[in-house]
Amino acid sequence: MADNIIKILIIVGLFFLAYKLIFTSSRGLTLFEMHFKDGKLTNHKGKIPERFERECRAIAKSNKLTCTIRAEKSGHVRLHVSANVGDNLIQQIRNQFPFEYYDKKQQDSSKLKG
């Protein structure tokens, strides 16, 4: 009886591990995340560029959006917008995003000191 329970626990553990490895996407560093509901900013995390936040609020308010906007960095910055938003609104949001703010090359000062 105890042997069967141990075998079942090991099998369940292996299935759980396989599930996590297959379905967990490797994301980069999340810079910020904004949640809108019916055109109002309900929740946010991270440091959002001031002008971009203002423009997103205006777009969301005028279109009564319920969505999530997230920026993550894994080598380069990517902007993710929920799939329930139309393509034209996603493009308006992307046009407002300051990609150049995040693409600045930062020098490693430890190499410069010699």
All heavy atoms as an XYZ file, in Angstrom:
926
protein
N       0.823     -1.201      0.000
C       0.000      0.000      0.000
C       0.866      1.264      0.000
O       0.611      2.176     -0.768
C      -0.926     -0.047      1.227
C      -1.822      1.129      1.332
S      -3.105      1.029      0.088
C      -4.105      2.353      0.581
N       1.869      1.298      0.857
C       2.758      2.456      0.941
C       3.575      2.600     -0.337
O       3.871      3.721     -0.770
C       3.666      2.348      2.157
N       3.937      1.475     -0.944
C       4.699      1.521     -2.190
C       3.886      2.159     -3.309
O       4.411      2.940     -4.106
C       5.115      0.110     -2.615
C       6.167     -0.480     -1.685
O       6.856      0.314     -1.012
O       6.285     -1.719     -1.641
N       2.594      1.846     -3.358
C       1.730      2.425     -4.393
C       1.574      3.926     -4.211
O       1.551      4.679     -5.192
C       0.361      1.742     -4.382
C       0.434      0.312     -4.898
O       1.366     -0.043     -5.603
N      -0.549     -0.491     -4.529
N       1.457      4.365     -2.976
C       1.309      5.803     -2.701
C       2.572      6.548     -3.113
O       2.508      7.622     -3.727
C       0.967      6.033     -1.220
C      -0.421      5.484     -0.915
C       1.052      7.515     -0.870
C      -0.800      5.536      0.542
N       3.725      5.972     -2.813
C       4.987      6.610     -3.183
C       5.110      6.685     -4.707
O       5.518      7.721     -5.257
C       6.175      5.849     -2.560
C       6.165      6.037     -1.030
C       7.499      6.353     -3.125
C       7.180      5.193     -0.299
N       4.753      5.616     -5.397
C       4.811      5.608     -6.850
C       3.876      6.655     -7.445
O       4.230      7.367     -8.391
C       4.456      4.229     -7.397
C       5.507      3.185     -7.132
C       5.070      1.835     -7.643
C       6.078      0.755     -7.281
N       5.627     -0.581     -7.710
N       2.671      6.770     -6.898
C       1.707      7.769     -7.382
C       2.234      9.177     -7.152
O       2.139     10.042     -8.038
C       0.333      7.561     -6.710
C      -0.295      6.255     -7.210
C      -0.584      8.747     -6.977
C      -1.554      5.866     -6.473
N       2.824      9.437     -5.987
C       3.374     10.762     -5.698
C       4.528     11.095     -6.640
O       4.655     12.240     -7.103
C       3.824     10.846     -4.244
C       2.713     10.900     -3.202
C       3.303     10.884     -1.804
C       1.857     12.132     -3.399
N       5.363     10.138     -6.950
C       6.479     10.375     -7.874
C       5.951     10.673     -9.272
O       6.421     11.603     -9.942
C       7.438      9.163     -7.883
C       8.189      9.092     -6.548
C       8.422      9.264     -9.039
C       9.043      7.853     -6.377
N       4.949      9.925     -9.722
C       4.374     10.157    -11.052
C       3.722     11.529    -11.127
O       3.905     12.272    -12.090
C       3.382      9.031    -11.415
C       4.147      7.720    -11.638
C       2.578      9.391    -12.651
C       3.274      6.509    -11.798
N       2.954     11.897    -10.091
C       2.314     13.214    -10.053
C       3.380     14.313    -10.051
O       3.246     15.326    -10.744
C       1.367     13.329     -8.837
C       0.926     14.758     -8.616
C       0.177     12.416     -9.003
N       4.449     14.112     -9.295
C       5.541     15.088     -9.260
C       6.195     15.253    -10.613
O       6.507     16.371    -11.040
N       6.400     14.165    -11.324
C       7.001     14.236    -12.653
C       6.084     14.939    -13.650
O       6.544     15.719    -14.479
C       7.363     12.834    -13.148
C       8.539     12.157    -12.431
C       8.699     10.733    -12.912
C       9.810     12.951    -12.644
N       4.789     14.645    -13.575
C       3.841     15.339    -14.456
C       3.819     16.838    -14.168
O       3.767     17.654    -15.080
C       2.428     14.760    -14.323
C       2.192     13.545    -15.155
C       1.863     12.343    -14.565
C       2.304     13.593    -16.536
C       1.647     11.210    -15.330
C       2.088     12.477    -17.312
C       1.762     11.270    -16.705
N       3.862     17.207    -12.895
C       3.869     18.615    -12.517
C       5.133     19.303    -13.047
O       5.072     20.398    -13.601
C       3.783     18.761    -10.994
C       3.842     20.176    -10.525
C       2.747     21.021    -10.681
C       4.986     20.684     -9.938
C       2.801     22.333    -10.256
C       5.054     21.986     -9.517
C       3.955     22.815     -9.673
N       6.274     18.639    -12.891
C       7.530     19.192    -13.376
C       7.514     19.359    -14.896
O       7.918     20.391    -15.428
C       8.694     18.294    -12.956
C      10.088     18.757    -13.342
C      10.411     20.084    -12.679
C      11.112     17.713    -12.948
N       7.001     18.360    -15.604
C       6.903     18.443    -17.061
C       5.976     19.574    -17.476
O       6.268     20.331    -18.411
C       6.413     17.118    -17.629
N       4.854     19.727    -16.788
C       3.905     20.806    -17.081
C       4.576     22.166    -16.916
O       4.443     23.051    -17.766
C       2.695     20.686    -16.159
C       1.723     21.819    -16.289
C       0.798     21.856    -17.321
C       1.745     22.886    -15.397
C      -0.085     22.899    -17.461
C       0.873     23.933    -15.523
C      -0.053     23.943    -16.547
O      -0.913     24.985    -16.679
N       5.295     22.353    -15.822
C       5.952     23.634    -15.568
C       7.019     23.930    -16.619
O       7.159     25.063    -17.067
C       6.602     23.641    -14.171
C       5.612     23.767    -13.045
C       4.816     25.018    -13.186
C       4.973     25.898    -12.000
N       4.213     27.117    -12.081
N       7.769     22.927    -17.015
C       8.814     23.146    -18.012
C       8.253     23.449    -19.389
O       8.812     24.246    -20.144
C       9.731     21.920    -18.085
C      10.634     21.694    -16.877
C      11.372     20.376    -17.015
C      11.614     22.834    -16.714
N       7.137     22.837    -19.733
C       6.556     23.019    -21.058
C       5.776     24.324    -21.166
O       5.920     25.076    -22.118
C       5.660     21.825    -21.427
C       6.516     20.572    -21.600
C       4.865     22.113    -22.701
C       5.719     19.296    -21.748
N       4.941     24.612    -20.172
C       3.999     25.722    -20.298
C       4.425     27.015    -19.611
O       3.722     28.010    -19.707
C       2.625     25.302    -19.777
C       2.006     24.236    -20.620
C       1.867     22.948    -20.131
C       1.586     24.500    -21.903
C       1.303     21.954    -20.898
C       1.030     23.523    -22.688
C       0.885     22.234    -22.183
N       5.533     27.023    -18.931
C       6.007     28.261    -18.334
C       6.900     28.952    -19.334
O       7.945     28.446    -19.707
C       6.797     27.990    -17.039
O       5.974     27.263    -16.151
C       7.205     29.284    -16.377
N       6.467     30.121    -19.790
C       7.257     30.850    -20.784
C       8.376     31.602    -20.076
O       8.209     32.115    -18.981
C       6.375     31.821    -21.549
O       5.857     32.790    -20.675
N       9.503     31.663    -20.728
C      10.617     32.401    -20.150
C      10.481     33.859    -20.562
O      10.628     34.213    -21.727
C      11.945     31.833    -20.633
O      12.022     31.914    -22.030
N      10.153     34.666    -19.613
C      10.007     36.093    -19.866
C      11.277     36.809    -19.476
O      12.068     36.322    -18.687
C       8.865     36.676    -19.032
C       7.504     36.215    -19.418
C       6.496     36.974    -18.609
N       5.164     36.484    -18.843
C       4.122     36.874    -18.145
N       4.268     37.729    -17.171
N       2.937     36.405    -18.408
N      11.414     38.005    -19.984
C      12.536     38.829    -19.608
C      12.185     39.611    -18.345
O      11.198     39.346    -17.665
N      12.978     40.581    -18.052
C      12.770     41.453    -16.909
C      11.589     42.375    -17.194
O      11.583     43.091    -18.198
C      14.032     42.278    -16.667
C      13.948     43.381    -15.635
C      13.797     42.789    -14.239
C      15.178     44.244    -15.709
N      10.564     42.349    -16.357
C       9.402     43.211    -16.555
C       9.749     44.621    -16.086
O      10.079     44.831    -14.916
C       8.185     42.685    -15.781
O       7.896     41.364    -16.239
C       6.977     43.577    -15.981
N       9.701     45.580    -17.004
C       9.994     46.967    -16.670
C       8.800     47.632    -15.995
O       8.951     48.317    -14.987
C      10.374     47.737    -17.935
C      11.611     47.229    -18.661
C      11.774     47.943    -19.992
C      12.834     47.418    -17.794
N       7.624     47.427    -16.586
C       6.403     47.939    -15.973
C       5.207     47.182    -16.502
O       5.280     46.485    -17.512
C       6.235     49.451    -16.183
C       6.026     49.861    -17.607
C       4.769     49.789    -18.194
C       7.070     50.347    -18.354
C       4.568     50.170    -19.498
C       6.890     50.738    -19.664
C       5.630     50.649    -20.242
N       4.091     47.342    -15.795
C       2.840     46.704    -16.188
C       1.695     47.612    -15.772
O       1.695     48.139    -14.660
C       2.736     45.352    -15.480
C       1.638     44.476    -15.990
C       1.769     43.062    -15.448
O       2.856     42.488    -15.529
O       0.746     42.561    -14.945
N       0.748     47.825    -16.681
C      -0.408     48.671    -16.402
C      -1.672     47.873    -16.711
O      -1.750     47.214    -17.739
C      -0.394     49.935    -17.271
C       0.815     50.782    -17.081
S       0.816     52.386    -17.933
C       0.195     52.052    -19.526
N      -2.650     47.965    -15.805
C      -3.929     47.287    -15.990
C      -5.029     48.337    -16.091
O      -5.176     49.164    -15.192
C      -4.225     46.354    -14.807
C      -3.206     45.281    -14.635
N      -3.288     44.087    -15.300
C      -2.078     45.222    -13.890
C      -2.261     43.337    -14.957
N      -1.505     44.013    -14.108
N      -5.793     48.277    -17.173
C      -6.910     49.191    -17.388
C      -8.214     48.415    -17.318
O      -8.294     47.284    -17.795
C      -6.817     49.859    -18.758
C      -5.693     50.837    -18.880
C      -4.474     50.454    -19.404
C      -5.851     52.138    -18.460
C      -3.433     51.346    -19.523
C      -4.825     53.051    -18.568
C      -3.609     52.655    -19.101
N      -9.229     49.032    -16.728
C     -10.567     48.442    -16.718
C     -11.558     49.551    -17.022
O     -11.619     50.546    -16.302
C     -10.875     47.807    -15.368
C     -12.206     47.097    -15.362
C     -12.383     46.266    -14.133
C     -13.694     45.507    -14.279
N     -13.875     44.586    -13.186
N     -12.313     49.371    -18.093
C     -13.301     50.356    -18.547
C     -12.706     51.748    -18.696
O     -13.314     52.746    -18.345
C     -14.502     50.391    -17.596
C     -15.246     49.064    -17.571
O     -15.296     48.404    -18.627
O     -15.762     48.697    -16.501
N     -11.473     51.803    -19.207
C     -10.842     53.080    -19.491
C     -10.107     53.717    -18.334
O      -9.549     54.794    -18.483
N     -10.064     53.079    -17.176
C      -9.384     53.648    -16.015
C      -8.218     52.754    -15.609
O      -8.318     51.531    -15.627
C     -10.350     53.781    -14.844
C     -11.445     54.782    -15.098
C     -12.313     54.955    -13.895
C     -13.400     55.977    -14.202
N     -14.250     56.230    -13.067
N      -7.121     53.389    -15.223
C      -5.952     52.659    -14.748
C      -6.252     52.131    -13.352
O      -6.430     52.908    -12.415
C      -4.724     53.577    -14.731
C      -3.399     52.949    -14.328
C      -2.978     51.892    -15.338
C      -2.335     54.011    -14.208
N      -6.356     50.809    -13.220
C      -6.713     50.218    -11.930
C      -5.499     49.775    -11.131
O      -5.535     49.803     -9.909
C      -7.635     48.998    -12.127
O      -6.976     48.033    -12.948
C      -8.956     49.416    -12.740
N      -4.439     49.376    -11.825
C      -3.278     48.840    -11.131
C      -2.047     49.041    -12.008
O      -2.134     48.967    -13.223
C      -3.505     47.337    -10.874
C      -2.478     46.752     -9.948
O      -1.673     47.462     -9.360
N      -2.486     45.433     -9.840
N      -0.904     49.292    -11.382
C       0.335     49.402    -12.149
C       1.517     48.983    -11.286
O       1.466     49.055    -10.067
C       0.544     50.818    -12.691
C       0.717     51.848    -11.636
N       1.934     52.173    -11.101
C      -0.190     52.630    -10.998
C       1.775     53.115    -10.192
N       0.491     53.403    -10.106
N       2.560     48.513    -11.969
C       3.805     48.116    -11.312
C       4.955     48.680    -12.122
O       4.873     48.789    -13.339
C       3.959     46.590    -11.281
C       3.011     45.878    -10.376
C       3.421     44.422    -10.248
C       2.774     43.610    -11.329
N       3.002     42.173    -11.209
N       6.021     49.003    -11.448
C       7.228     49.451    -12.132
C       7.245     50.937    -12.424
O       6.328     51.671    -12.074
N       8.327     51.376    -13.045
C       8.511     52.788    -13.375
C       8.052     53.029    -14.807
O       8.691     52.592    -15.757
C       9.982     53.170    -13.227
C      10.236     54.640    -13.373
C      11.684     54.942    -13.062
C      11.939     56.406    -12.957
N      11.928     57.153    -14.146
N       6.942     53.727    -14.942
C       6.346     54.004    -16.248
C       6.764     55.411    -16.678
O       6.642     56.352    -15.888
C       4.804     53.924    -16.171
C       4.389     52.584    -15.585
C       4.178     54.147    -17.522
C       2.946     52.513    -15.171
N       7.256     55.565    -17.903
C       7.567     56.918    -18.384
C       6.318     57.804    -18.312
O       5.232     57.394    -18.722
C       8.000     56.694    -19.831
C       8.463     55.282    -19.871
C       7.618     54.549    -18.887
N       6.494     58.984    -17.780
C       5.372     59.878    -17.475
C       4.513     60.208    -18.698
O       3.287     60.116    -18.657
C       5.929     61.165    -16.868
C       4.937     61.970    -16.095
C       5.632     63.105    -15.371
O       6.572     62.845    -14.619
O       5.195     64.251    -15.592
N       5.165     60.575    -19.791
C       4.424     60.944    -21.003
C       3.658     59.743    -21.561
O       2.513     59.867    -21.995
C       5.393     61.498    -22.048
C       4.699     62.075    -23.261
C       5.701     62.666    -24.253
N       5.326     62.228    -25.588
C       5.856     61.213    -26.256
N       6.833     60.523    -25.724
N       5.426     60.885    -27.440
N       4.288     58.561    -21.546
C       3.640     57.359    -22.048
C       2.419     57.006    -21.202
O       1.371     56.654    -21.737
C       4.642     56.192    -22.049
C       4.047     54.902    -22.524
C       3.671     54.745    -23.843
C       3.856     53.850    -21.651
C       3.120     53.558    -24.291
C       3.314     52.664    -22.082
C       2.942     52.511    -23.404
N       2.536     57.125    -19.893
C       1.393     56.842    -19.019
C       0.238     57.795    -19.308
O      -0.920     57.375    -19.399
C       1.808     56.953    -17.552
C       0.675     56.658    -16.595
C       1.088     56.789    -15.146
O       2.257     57.103    -14.866
O       0.216     56.586    -14.274
N       0.556     59.061    -19.476
C      -0.473     60.064    -19.756
C      -1.186     59.762    -21.076
O      -2.425     59.797    -21.161
C       0.180     61.447    -19.782
C      -0.771     62.598    -19.849
C      -0.068     63.943    -19.680
N       1.071     64.122    -20.564
C       2.345     64.242    -20.150
N       2.634     64.204    -18.869
N       3.326     64.407    -21.017
N      -0.416     59.420    -22.112
C      -1.004     59.123    -23.416
C      -1.832     57.835    -23.383
O      -2.900     57.758    -23.990
C       0.090     59.016    -24.482
C       0.833     60.307    -24.743
C      -0.066     61.392    -25.312
O      -1.017     61.068    -26.034
O       0.201     62.573    -25.024
N      -1.350     56.816    -22.668
C      -2.105     55.557    -22.547
C      -3.414     55.768    -21.812
O      -4.446     55.195    -22.184
C      -1.278     54.491    -21.825
S      -0.054     53.721    -22.867
N      -3.375     56.583    -20.777
C      -4.618     56.888    -20.057
C      -5.627     57.569    -20.970
O      -6.820     57.265    -20.929
C      -4.335     57.781    -18.848
C      -3.767     57.058    -17.677
C      -3.544     58.027    -16.531
N      -2.941     57.352    -15.409
C      -3.332     57.519    -14.169
N      -4.299     58.347    -13.872
N      -2.729     56.866    -13.199
N      -5.154     58.478    -21.807
C      -6.054     59.183    -22.724
C      -6.648     58.228    -23.755
O      -7.853     58.268    -24.030
C      -5.303     60.314    -23.420
N      -5.812     57.332    -24.304
C      -6.304     56.360    -25.287
C      -7.296     55.408    -24.639
O      -8.360     55.120    -25.192
C      -5.123     55.585    -25.919
C      -4.270     56.519    -26.782
C      -5.623     54.408    -26.737
C      -2.959     55.909    -27.238
N      -6.968     54.919    -23.446
C      -7.848     53.975    -22.755
C      -9.167     54.629    -22.371
O     -10.231     54.016    -22.493
C      -7.155     53.434    -21.503
N      -9.106     55.878    -21.937
C     -10.327     56.569    -21.528
C     -11.243     56.829    -22.722
O     -12.460     56.631    -22.635
C      -9.965     57.894    -20.857
C     -11.143     58.630    -20.293
C     -10.695     59.882    -19.570
C     -11.881     60.614    -18.980
N     -11.465     61.848    -18.293
N     -10.665     57.240    -23.838
C     -11.497     57.555    -25.004
C     -12.113     56.307    -25.637
O     -13.160     56.393    -26.260
C     -10.684     58.328    -26.037
O      -9.661     57.510    -26.549
N     -11.483     55.140    -25.436
C     -11.982     53.907    -26.049
C     -12.543     52.914    -25.030
O     -12.892     51.796    -25.414
C     -10.865     53.236    -26.852
C     -10.449     54.076    -28.020
O     -11.196     54.238    -28.957
N      -9.261     54.642    -27.948
N     -12.595     53.300    -23.758
C     -13.108     52.435    -22.686
C     -12.428     51.063    -22.704
O     -13.077     50.015    -22.712
C     -14.622     52.256    -22.782
C     -15.407     53.532    -22.705
C     -15.416     54.042    -21.293
C     -16.374     55.225    -21.201
N     -16.004     56.135    -20.175
N     -11.100     51.063    -22.742
C     -10.342     49.823    -22.856
C     -10.297     49.053    -21.543
O     -10.229     49.634    -20.470
C      -8.902     50.113    -23.275
C      -8.669     50.603    -24.684
C      -7.185     50.817    -24.908
C      -9.209     49.612    -25.682
N     -10.317     47.741    -21.654
C     -10.026     46.826    -20.560
C      -8.897     45.953    -21.074
O      -9.104     45.086    -21.920
C     -11.241     45.973    -20.192
O     -12.294     46.852    -19.770
C     -10.921     45.005    -19.072
N      -7.678     46.230    -20.570
C      -6.518     45.528    -21.110
C      -5.340     45.617    -20.152
O      -5.408     46.279    -19.124
C      -6.120     46.112    -22.457
S      -5.483     47.783    -22.375
N      -4.274     44.951    -20.535
C      -3.008     45.010    -19.810
C      -1.922     45.412    -20.799
O      -1.858     44.892    -21.911
C      -2.654     43.635    -19.214
O      -3.683     43.249    -18.310
C      -1.341     43.679    -18.473
N      -1.077     46.339    -20.369
C       0.064     46.769    -21.174
C       1.311     46.470    -20.344
O       1.407     46.889    -19.195
C      -0.006     48.268    -21.506
C      -1.281     48.569    -22.291
C       1.226     48.719    -22.272
C      -1.544     50.037    -22.506
N       2.251     45.738    -20.950
C       3.444     45.327    -20.218
C       4.666     45.541    -21.096
O       4.646     45.248    -22.290
C       3.334     43.847    -19.837
C       4.488     43.334    -19.030
C       4.332     41.881    -18.643
N       4.532     41.036    -19.811
C       3.630     40.216    -20.305
N       2.449     40.122    -19.764
N       3.890     39.481    -21.366
N       5.737     46.039    -20.492
C       7.015     46.177    -21.191
C       8.026     45.284    -20.499
O       8.135     45.293    -19.274
C       7.501     47.618    -21.165
N       8.729     44.491    -21.296
C       9.762     43.646    -20.721
C      11.036     43.753    -21.524
O      11.012     44.062    -22.715
C       9.321     42.191    -20.592
C       8.497     41.636    -21.671
C       8.110     40.197    -21.416
O       7.350     39.921    -20.482
O       8.591     39.372    -22.189
N      12.137     43.500    -20.838
C      13.445     43.634    -21.470
C      14.181     42.304    -21.385
O      14.421     41.784    -20.310
C      14.251     44.715    -20.762
C      15.584     44.989    -21.394
C      16.223     46.198    -20.789
C      17.461     46.536    -21.595
N      17.957     47.847    -21.258
N      14.484     41.766    -22.532
C      15.343     40.581    -22.631
C      16.258     40.819    -23.815
O      15.987     40.382    -24.925
C      14.520     39.304    -22.795
O      13.708     39.397    -23.932
N      17.290     41.590    -23.583
C      18.168     42.019    -24.673
C      17.672     43.315    -25.274
O      18.384     44.296    -25.324
N      16.426     43.338    -25.706
C      15.801     44.548    -26.227
C      14.425     44.682    -25.566
O      13.922     43.738    -24.980
C      15.686     44.482    -27.748
C      14.920     43.295    -28.240
N      15.471     42.039    -28.307
C      13.648     43.160    -28.640
C      14.562     41.185    -28.742
N      13.438     41.845    -28.954
N      13.843     45.835    -25.658
C      12.557     46.092    -24.996
C      11.411     45.682    -25.904
O      11.406     46.002    -27.093
C      12.432     47.582    -24.613
C      11.083     47.876    -23.999
C      13.536     47.971    -23.661
N      10.440     44.955    -25.339
C       9.237     44.552    -26.076
C       8.025     45.080    -25.328
O       7.973     45.044    -24.115
C       9.140     43.042    -26.172
C      10.236     42.480    -27.044
C       9.965     41.093    -27.450
N       8.685     41.046    -28.162
C       8.139     39.939    -28.606
N       8.730     38.795    -28.408
N       6.993     39.962    -29.234
N       7.062     45.558    -26.073
C       5.819     46.065    -25.501
C       4.715     45.068    -25.817
O       4.485     44.734    -26.978
C       5.491     47.439    -26.095
C       4.326     48.179    -25.466
C       4.659     48.566    -24.027
C       4.002     49.412    -26.263
N       4.035     44.570    -24.777
C       2.951     43.606    -24.945
C       1.636     44.272    -24.564
O       1.534     44.896    -23.514
C       3.164     42.390    -24.050
C       4.422     41.654    -24.336
N       4.513     40.728    -25.342
C       5.643     41.707    -23.763
C       5.731     40.236    -25.365
N       6.445     40.822    -24.422
N       0.642     44.124    -25.414
C      -0.695     44.648    -25.160
C      -1.657     43.473    -25.266
O      -1.487     42.592    -26.105
C      -1.073     45.750    -26.180
C      -2.445     46.320    -25.880
C      -0.035     46.859    -26.178
N      -2.680     43.445    -24.413
C      -3.646     42.352    -24.412
C      -4.218     42.117    -25.797
O      -4.374     43.038    -26.593
C      -4.805     42.661    -23.467
O      -4.343     42.792    -22.159
N      -4.585     40.868    -26.046
C      -5.095     40.483    -27.358
C      -6.499     41.009    -27.632
O      -6.938     41.024    -28.774
C      -5.094     38.961    -27.488
N      -7.224     41.451    -26.601
C      -8.590     41.921    -26.804
C      -8.654     43.364    -27.302
O      -9.728     43.908    -27.466
C      -9.406     41.773    -25.523
C      -8.851     42.584    -24.381
O      -7.694     42.966    -24.384
N      -9.672     42.833    -23.389
N      -7.521     43.972    -27.578
C      -7.452     45.345    -28.078
C      -7.271     45.289    -29.589
O      -6.523     44.459    -30.103
C      -6.274     46.101    -27.427
C      -6.176     47.512    -27.960
C      -6.430     46.116    -25.923
N      -7.936     46.170    -30.301
C      -7.841     46.206    -31.759
C      -6.457     46.603    -32.248
O      -5.691     47.268    -31.543
N      -6.146     46.200    -33.464
C      -4.821     46.463    -34.030
C      -4.525     47.955    -34.152
O      -3.396     48.386    -33.926
C      -4.693     45.811    -35.408
C      -4.609     44.293    -35.319
O      -4.268     43.781    -34.227
O      -4.883     43.634    -36.336
N      -5.519     48.746    -34.493
C      -5.274     50.185    -34.638
C      -4.960     50.832    -33.287
O      -4.127     51.726    -33.207
C      -6.444     50.879    -35.331
C      -7.748     50.713    -34.573
O      -7.864     49.856    -33.702
N      -8.731     51.511    -34.924
N      -5.594     50.367    -32.216
C      -5.302     50.918    -30.886
C      -3.936     50.452    -30.387
O      -3.209     51.219    -29.750
C      -6.390     50.518    -29.888
C      -7.750     51.154    -30.133
C      -8.780     50.604    -29.166
C      -7.663     52.657    -30.015
N      -3.583     49.206    -30.702
C      -2.252     48.715    -30.326
C      -1.189     49.558    -31.021
O      -0.188     49.934    -30.412
C      -2.096     47.219    -30.684
C      -2.977     46.368    -29.777
C      -0.640     46.783    -30.572
C      -2.997     44.894    -30.123
N      -1.413     49.882    -32.279
C      -0.451     50.703    -33.004
C      -0.354     52.105    -32.417
O       0.738     52.668    -32.312
C      -0.818     50.774    -34.489
C       0.246     51.428    -35.333
C       1.569     50.686    -35.257
O       1.599     49.480    -35.411
N       2.642     51.402    -35.005
N      -1.481     52.673    -31.996
C      -1.457     53.993    -31.351
C      -0.641     53.945    -30.064
O       0.138     54.852    -29.775
C      -2.873     54.455    -31.030
C      -3.666     54.903    -32.212
C      -5.073     55.337    -31.808
O      -5.372     55.538    -30.640
N      -5.947     55.470    -32.793
N      -0.811     52.874    -29.287
C      -0.063     52.732    -28.032
C       1.426     52.559    -28.329
O       2.275     53.182    -27.683
C      -0.621     51.554    -27.208
C      -2.033     51.891    -26.716
C       0.289     51.219    -26.036
C      -2.786     50.726    -26.109
N       1.762     51.732    -29.306
C       3.169     51.527    -29.675
C       3.814     52.817    -30.179
O       4.994     53.067    -29.923
C       3.298     50.456    -30.750
C       3.082     49.076    -30.230
C       3.362     48.044    -31.319
N       3.043     46.723    -30.856
C       3.832     45.998    -30.068
N       4.969     46.485    -29.664
N       3.463     44.796    -29.680
N       3.046     53.629    -30.891
C       3.589     54.900    -31.382
C       3.946     55.836    -30.235
O       4.835     56.680    -30.377
C       2.599     55.578    -32.316
C       2.469     54.857    -33.634
O       3.301     54.037    -33.997
N       1.392     55.139    -34.352
N       3.272     55.718    -29.109
C       3.542     56.581    -27.972
C       4.695     56.074    -27.096
O       5.253     56.823    -26.320
C       2.293     56.724    -27.097
C       1.121     57.352    -27.801
C       1.457     58.732    -28.328
O       2.158     59.507    -27.692
N       0.957     59.046    -29.509
N       5.040     54.798    -27.234
C       6.055     54.210    -26.357
C       7.450     54.717    -26.701
O       7.863     54.691    -27.861
C       6.030     52.682    -26.458
C       6.924     52.015    -25.458
C       6.609     52.030    -24.117
C       8.089     51.388    -25.862
C       7.432     51.419    -23.196
C       8.915     50.773    -24.945
C       8.589     50.787    -23.603
N       8.221     55.170    -25.706
C       9.564     55.714    -25.965
C      10.631     54.615    -26.014
O      11.392     54.421    -25.071
C       9.789     56.645    -24.772
C       9.022     56.001    -23.667
C       7.811     55.379    -24.324
N      10.683     53.869    -27.123
C      11.681     52.802    -27.254
C      13.102     53.348    -27.122
O      13.973     52.692    -26.562
C      11.531     52.092    -28.605
C      10.343     51.183    -28.670
C       9.195     51.571    -29.324
C      10.377     49.934    -28.083
C       8.095     50.738    -29.391
C       9.281     49.086    -28.141
C       8.138     49.490    -28.796
N      13.327     54.552    -27.647
C      14.670     55.123    -27.607
C      15.144     55.386    -26.184
O      16.338     55.391    -25.913
C      14.741     56.412    -28.440
C      13.903     57.561    -27.935
C      12.434     57.478    -28.335
O      12.056     56.579    -29.093
O      11.658     58.319    -27.859
N      14.222     55.580    -25.258
C      14.579     55.793    -23.848
C      15.255     54.554    -23.276
O      16.183     54.651    -22.479
C      13.307     56.137    -23.063
C      13.513     56.287    -21.572
C      14.086     57.432    -21.046
C      13.112     55.282    -20.697
C      14.267     57.582    -19.678
C      13.286     55.414    -19.338
C      13.861     56.564    -18.840
O      14.043     56.693    -17.482
N      14.812     53.375    -23.680
C      15.347     52.129    -23.149
C      16.485     51.569    -23.986
O      17.224     50.711    -23.524
C      14.234     51.073    -23.063
C      13.190     51.428    -22.051
C      11.955     51.930    -22.444
C      13.424     51.273    -20.694
C      10.989     52.254    -21.515
C      12.469     51.601    -19.755
C      11.258     52.090    -20.175
O      10.307     52.409    -19.251
N      16.654     52.024    -25.217
C      17.679     51.476    -26.092
C      19.028     52.167    -25.953
O      19.956     51.838    -26.676
C      17.225     51.556    -27.553
C      16.106     50.581    -27.837
O      15.976     49.600    -27.081
O      15.365     50.800    -28.808
N      19.153     53.098    -25.030
C      20.424     53.771    -24.828
C      21.467     52.763    -24.365
O      21.219     51.942    -23.500
C      20.305     54.871    -23.770
C      19.451     56.035    -24.192
C      19.383     57.038    -23.078
C      18.444     58.173    -23.436
N      18.243     59.074    -22.303
N      22.646     52.858    -24.948
C      23.746     51.991    -24.546
C      24.351     52.550    -23.265
O      24.723     53.714    -23.191
C      24.826     51.931    -25.620
C      24.326     51.448    -26.949
C      24.123     49.965    -26.914
C      23.743     49.495    -28.314
N      23.253     48.181    -28.346
N      24.456     51.703    -22.247
C      25.064     52.123    -20.991
C      26.472     51.564    -20.931
O      26.690     50.374    -21.139
C      24.241     51.646    -19.807
C      22.874     52.283    -19.763
C      22.132     51.899    -18.499
O      22.660     51.256    -17.635
N      20.893     52.333    -18.411
N      27.427     52.429    -20.646
C      28.816     52.011    -20.592
C      29.083     51.313    -19.265
O      28.572     51.701    -18.219
C      29.736     53.196    -20.741
C      29.714     53.813    -22.107
C      30.696     54.951    -22.206
O      31.270     55.376    -21.217
N      30.898     55.454    -23.414
N      29.910     50.291    -19.320
C      30.327     49.601    -18.121
C      31.531     50.338    -17.564
O      32.630     50.280    -18.111
C      30.668     48.149    -18.445
C      30.942     47.325    -17.205
O      30.732     47.842    -16.083
O      31.363     46.170    -17.355
N      31.349     51.044    -16.462
C      32.427     51.872    -15.915
C      33.528     51.033    -15.287
O      34.641     51.522    -15.096
C      31.860     52.864    -14.890
O      31.290     52.150    -13.813
N      33.265     49.787    -14.974
C      34.309     48.950    -14.365
C      35.425     48.676    -15.367
O      36.577     48.531    -14.979
C      33.725     47.637    -13.863
O      33.210     46.888    -14.935
N      35.118     48.619    -16.661
C      36.141     48.373    -17.672
C      36.950     49.639    -17.964
O      38.088     49.569    -18.382
C      35.498     47.867    -18.963
C      34.921     46.492    -18.826
C      34.336     46.035    -20.125
C      33.727     44.653    -19.971
N      33.091     44.185    -21.203
N      36.336     50.800    -17.749
C      37.009     52.047    -18.059
C      38.059     52.419    -17.011
O      39.009     53.127    -17.303
C      35.993     53.180    -18.182
C      34.977     53.033    -19.334
C      33.982     54.174    -19.280
C      35.709     53.025    -20.666
N      37.893     51.954    -15.785
C      38.810     52.331    -14.704
C      40.159     51.643    -14.833
O      41.147     52.103    -14.310
C      38.194     52.010    -13.354
C      37.034     52.928    -13.029
C      36.454     52.613    -11.676
C      35.276     53.554    -11.389
N      34.642     53.240    -10.141
N      40.202     50.548    -15.517
C      41.455     49.874    -15.801
C      41.914     49.068    -14.677
O      42.887     48.645    -14.346
